[in-house]
Amino acid sequence: MSADEEDIRKVSAAAAVERAARCRDWLKTLMLSGAPKPATTDELFAWAKENLGVNRSNFDTGWDWATWDMKREDWYDPLPRKSKRKRPS
């Protein structure tokens, strides 16, 4: 591997870590209140992708870091399913 290729790899790795850290910091603000997860993981990823410029790998790494830092393993649990059927009155 040439020196240029190695420099590119280092820059790419640093950028990926920065994006994951940005995602972690945002997720930690949601976790601070101790409230339950406000949306599904996919919905949170969609918001992060749009607003933070992260990809799925960056998001997943940030998610792991945030849940570890905040001790919020409960955020790995899925949200309760929404009922699709109308209940009789």
Backbone hydrogen bonds, N-H to C=O, Kabsch-Sander energy under -0.5 kcal/mol:
donor,donor_aa,acceptor,acceptor_aa,energy
6,E,2,S,-2.1
7,D,3,A,-2.3
8,I,4,D,-2.2
9,R,5,E,-2.2
10,K,6,E,-2.2
11,V,7,D,-2.3
12,S,8,I,-2.6
13,A,9,R,-2.5
14,A,10,K,-2.4
15,A,11,V,-2.3
16,A,12,S,-2.2
17,V,13,A,-2.2
18,E,14,A,-2.1
19,R,15,A,-2.3
20,A,16,A,-2.3
21,A,17,V,-2.4
22,R,18,E,-2.2
23,C,19,R,-2.1
24,R,20,A,-2.7
25,D,21,A,-2.7
26,W,22,R,-1.9
27,L,23,C,-2.8
28,K,24,R,-2.5
29,T,25,D,-1.1
30,L,26,W,-1.1
31,M,27,L,-1.6
32,L,28,K,-1.4
34,G,31,M,-1.5
44,L,40,T,-2.4
45,F,41,T,-2.6
46,A,42,D,-2.3
47,W,43,E,-1.9
48,A,44,L,-2.5
49,K,45,F,-3.1
50,E,46,A,-2.0
51,N,47,W,-2.9
52,L,48,A,-2.7
53,G,48,A,-0.7
53,G,49,K,-0.7
54,V,48,A,-0.8
59,F,55,N,-2.5
60,D,56,R,-2.9
61,T,57,S,-2.2
62,G,58,N,-2.7
63,W,59,F,-3.1
64,D,60,D,-2.3
65,W,61,T,-2.5
66,A,62,G,-2.8
67,T,63,W,-2.7
68,W,64,D,-2.0
69,D,65,W,-3.0
70,M,66,A,-2.7
71,K,67,T,-0.6
71,K,68,W,-0.7
72,R,67,T,-1.9
75,W,72,R,-2.1
76,Y,73,E,-2.0
77,D,74,D,-1.2
